Each structure stands twice: as structure tokens, then as C-alpha cells.
Amino acid sequence: MLNIRSFVQGTDEAVWVSVWNRAFKEFDDFRSLSVDDMIETEKSPVFDATGRFIAELDGQAVGIVNAYVDKMREEKKGFMRTLGVVPENRGKGIGRALAEKALQSLRERGMHTAEAGARMERAEAQRLWESMGFKRVRVFSLMKRSLDTIPSDIGENMKVQMRNYQKGFLEDLKLLNWLSNETFKEHYNYRPDTVGETRYFLEQDPTFRVQEWLFMHLHGEPIGYVGVGIDEKYNEEKDTKAGWILSIGVLKPNRLKGIGTRLMIEGMKLLKSKGITEALLGVDDMNPTHAMKLYEKTGFTVASKDAAYQKAI
């Protein structure tokens, strides 16, 4: 018998982690979670256990879903995240039952739109959303490049000044928060991050324990930034040396002047200086700043794609 029940914070962390680790292990960018990781995640200012559900088949946990409502978002849009079923129990309608439970939860909490995601190589996930009336609205790419060589003389602006983010310095934290919000306000699903959220990501995020950030200044004024991160547990599990360009932004009046190119190059140099041999990043294919062209210019190529689906509820 299939039963879908609510996640109980403080009790179900081990159950959630166990299902997560079995349901998503075939993805290239997967790395296992621990209960400690889960507990750290629960310290995030935006964590909410309300929409988390666990599917049990004959008393055994076999699937999870998170019907997430961002209480700081003005738009009445909820997000169906982490829909996963352990491989040996797929094809039994469990994923659909979880998706329907998540939709019900979002509707009950006043959401007008639901958004879900699917890996492009997972045709069954795409079919599920489409069969439930969802429409594809966006495509995102995971991009990679080797750091054997780092490009130069490709139009990077050498007139700007750089400085490191100073950890523990409140003014730098506020500056990074402001630059991120200002440079991303035109982007899909944007809503401004609080300083508390930025602080959590920099200081407590359980994935990217190793981070470095750079500010770019022109005539003494901040105009952009780049941040890189390393997931040491991922590298240990995959026996690799990968790092991420976590975020990059240039204020609108300073775009198309080689500053983004310079930031990308400096970000890659930061990763290489830490022994990293491969850089990764994620991008919205329809990014309004045409960031994908910048990444291609600096040598990144598409490794995989995700699709976002929406439905009015």
C-alpha cells in the first residue's frame, strides 16, 4: 500500500537523505548527502519543511518531494523540487502521486502557479509534467571547461581594479548582496536576497565550504563581482578536481566592455590556483544578458540541460 506523509523535521532527516541518495545517484553532478548536511540546510533563512513529503510503499520510504513556497516572494508561485523515486520502485505511479500531493499542498497555501523541473535526458520526467498539464517555459544548461589552459587576450578589460572579498567584514557582505541583487534583477524568477541569505550561503552552506569572491572596481566604484566554490565531498566521491563559477555579475551600465570576460578569467585563475582542473557553471539559456555567449567565448561547452515547467493551479 502506498502512503504519502508529511516530513517531520527533527525526525525524518535520515529518511530523506537515504531516499535522496538512492533516487539521484545516477546524475553526473550528484554527490551523496549526509544527515549533517541536511541539518545545516535547515539553518538556512529560507528553509521550510511544510511542503516536504515522503512516499512509503508497504512501510518503506521510496520517494520524496518538496512543494516549496518562498514566503519572501510576492508572486504567488510555488516550486515542486526534489521529486525523486528510488530506482527499484519506478514505474509504479509513485512519482505522479508525489507530484499530485505537491500540487495540492501549493494550492492549499495560496499559490497560483506551480513550477517543476526535469533533466532533459530524463524523458519520463518530462512526460510526467506534460501529462499533468505543465508547459515548458525555460531551459538551463550545465557548462564545463578544462582548466589546463586559461584564455587571455580575448577582449578582457585590463583597466579595472580587483580586490578580494573580506570575510567577516560586514560592509563587504552588504556590497556583495547589493551587487548580486542589482545585476540579477532582470533575470528569470528573480527576487532580491536578504543579507541574511547571502551570509548563510557564504558562511554555512554545506555544499560549497570552500569559496572565494572578487570585486571589480572602476574609478573607485564597484561595478561587478565573481565568486567560485569547491564542493570537496563531490570531488572525493567522484575522484575529480572540479570547481564552480558560483555567480558572476556586472552592473548594466558597464556591460559589453570586457569586464565580464575579465571576471570569468579571474574566476578560472582562482580555481586553478586551488588545484582545480575543471570548472563548471549553470546558466539560463534565455538569460537577458546573453551570458551563454560570454561562457562560450571563455571556452565553456554544454554538458547537460534542465527544463523548467509551469502550470496555473
N, C-alpha and C positions, 0 to 999 in steps of 0.2 A: 504493500500500500504506500502511495506517495503522500507525504505530508510536507507542507511548506510553512515554516515557522519563523518568527522574528529572531534576529540575532540578539543575544543578551550580553551587553558589554560587561566585562569583568569575569565572564564565564566561558564565552564561546570563541575566544581568540584562537585557541589551539585548533578548534574545529575549522574555523575559517581558513587559517593558514594551511591546514592539511589539504583541504579541497582546492584552494588556490594553487598549491604546489603541484597537484596532480592534474588540474584542469588546463594549466597554461604552460606546462613544461616543454611542449613541442615548439614554442616560438623562439626564434633566434635571439631576441633581446630579453628573454626570460632569465630571471635568476630567482632562486627559492627565497621565500620569506621565512622569518623566524617569529616566534611569539614576541620576542623583544622588539623586533621591527614593528609589529602590529601595535604594541603598547606605545612606542614612540609616535606612530602615526596618529594615535588617539589624542596626543597632546597638541595637535595642530589646531589653530584657532577656528578652522572651518570644518573640523571633524563632526559628523553627526551620525549616530548609529541608528536613527529612526527608520530609515528605509532599507536596512540590510536584512536579507532573508536567507535562510538555509533550507535547502531541499533535502528531505530524508526519505529514502526508499527502504522499506522494511526495517526502519530504525537506524539505518546507516546514512551518514551525511554524504551526498553525492553531487550537490550543486550549490552555487551561491549567486546572488545578485545584489547590487546596491542601487536602490532608487534614490538618487541624491538630489536634495533641494539645497541650493545655495541661498541661505537666508539673507545674504547681503545683496543679492541680485534683484534689481527692480523688475526686470522682465519675468513673467510667470512661466519660466522654462525649467523643467526638471531633467535630470540626466540619468540614464539607465547604464550603469557602469558594472564592470566586473561580472558579466554574465558568463558563468563557466560551469561545465558539467564534466565530471571525471570520465576519461575515455571509455571505460568498460560499460558505462551506463548511457552513452549517447544513443540517439535514435529511438528513445522511449517516450518522447514528449516532455521530458523534464525541463529542457531549455524553454520551451513555449510556456509551460506552466509558471516558471520563474518570471518570464517576461510579462505575462499577464498579471501576475501578482505585483510586479514593479509598477506597471501602468496604473493599476488600481490604487496603489499607495500614492503615486504622484497626483492622481486625480483627487483623492481624498484630502490632499494637502494644498489644494487650490491651484495646481499647475494647469496652464492652458496648452502647453506644448511639451512633448517628450522628445529627447534626443538620445540616440543609441549609436554605437559604433561597431564596425566589423572589419577584420582583416580582409584585404582584397583576395587573398589566396584561400580564404575560408568561404567557399561558395554556400555551404549550408547555413552559415550565419547570415549572409546576405539574403538568402531565400526566406529565412525566418522573419526578418524585419519586413521584407517586401510583402510577404503573405499576411502580415498584420497591418498593412496599410501605410507603412513608413515609406518615405521617399528619400532618395539620396540627395543630399544638399551640399556636400563638401568632400574633398579628397585631401588626404595628408600624406606626406612622404617621409620615410626614414632614409637619410642620405649618409654616405660614408666616404672616406678617403684615407689612403695610406699617408703616414707622416714620414715616409722615407726621405722625401724632399718637400720643402715648403716653398711655394711660389714667391717670386719677387719681381719687381718691375712690371707689374700688370695694372698699373694705374692707381696704386695706393698713395694716399695723401701723406707726404712726409713733413708737412708743415705744422701738423697738430702736435700737441703735447700729451703725454700719457702719464698717469700716476696710478699706483696701486690703491685698491680699496683698503682702508684701515679697519681691521677687525676690532670691534669693541668701541668704535668711535661713532657716537650717535648721529653726528652730522653726516657722516658718510652713509650710514644706513638710511637716513631720510633722503639723501640725494639719490641713492640707487633706487629707492622706492618711487621717487618722483620721476626719474628718468624712464624707468620701466613703464609706469602708467602713461606718461606723456607720449612715448614712442609707440605704444601699442593701442592707443585709444581708438584707432581706425579699424582694428582687427576684429575678426570673427569671434563672437562670444566674449568680447571684452567686458570686463567690469574692473574698476580700479582695486588693486590690492591695498590692504591696510599695511601700516608699518609693522604691525604685529605679525602679519602673514609673511612679509619679507624677512623679518628677523627669524621666524621659525624655520624658513627654508634654508637660510644661511647657517643657522646655528644648531638646528635639531633634526633636520631631515635625515631619516635613517638610510636613504639610498646614497646620496652624494655627501659622504663625510668629508671628502677632500674637495675643496673649492678654492678658486682664485678669481678675482674680479679686477677689471681695469676700467678707469675712467679716461675719456678723451676730452681734452680741453682745447679751445681755440681762443686766443687773446684773453686767456684767463677765465673763460666761461665754459662750463660743462656742456658738451654737445652730444655725447654718446657714451656707450659702455659695452663691455663684453664680459661674459662670465663662463668659466669652464669648470667641469666637475668630473670626478672619478668615482665610480662605484667599485670599490676594492673587492667586495664579495662577488660581484659579477665576474670580474677578471679572474678571481681564484677559481670559481666554478667552471668557467669556460676556458681556463688556461690561456688567457689572452692578455693584451695590454691596451685596452680601449679606454677612451675618454670622450666626454661630450662637450660640445659647444652648447651650454645651457641656455643662454639668452644673449641677444645682441640687439642694440637699438641705436638709432641716430635721430636726433630731433629733425623735424620736417624741413626747416629752412636750410639744413646742412646736408641734405641728401644729394646723391649724384655728384659728389665732389671727391670720391675716392676714400671717404672716411670709413664706410662700411668695409671696403676691401682691406684697409689697414687694420681695422679691428679684427677681421677674420684671420689675417696673417698673424697678428699678435696673439690671438687666442690659440692658434695652432702651435706657435712657438712655446707658449706656456705649457701646453700638454706635452710637447716633445721634451721639454726640459725636465719633466717628471717621469721620463722613461716610457711615455705612451707612444705606441706605434700606429694606432688607428683612431681617427676622430669620427664621431657620429653627431648628427643633429636631426631635429624634426622640424618640418615646415608645412604650412598650409599652402597647397598648390595654387590657391587663388589669393594668396597674400597681397594686400593692396600696395605694398611697397615693392612687389616683384622680387622678393628676397631670393626666390629659387634661382634667378639669373645670377645673383651675386654668388650663391653657393656653387653653382656650376662653373662660374668664372674662376673660383678658387680651387677647383678640382674635385668637388664632391659629385657623386653619382647616386642615383636612386637605388636603394636596396630592397625596399618593400613599401607597400601603400596600405593605408587605412581609409575607410569611408565613414562619413557621419550621415545618419538617417534621422529624419524628423517626422513627427505626426502630431496633428492637432488632437487634443484629448478633452 
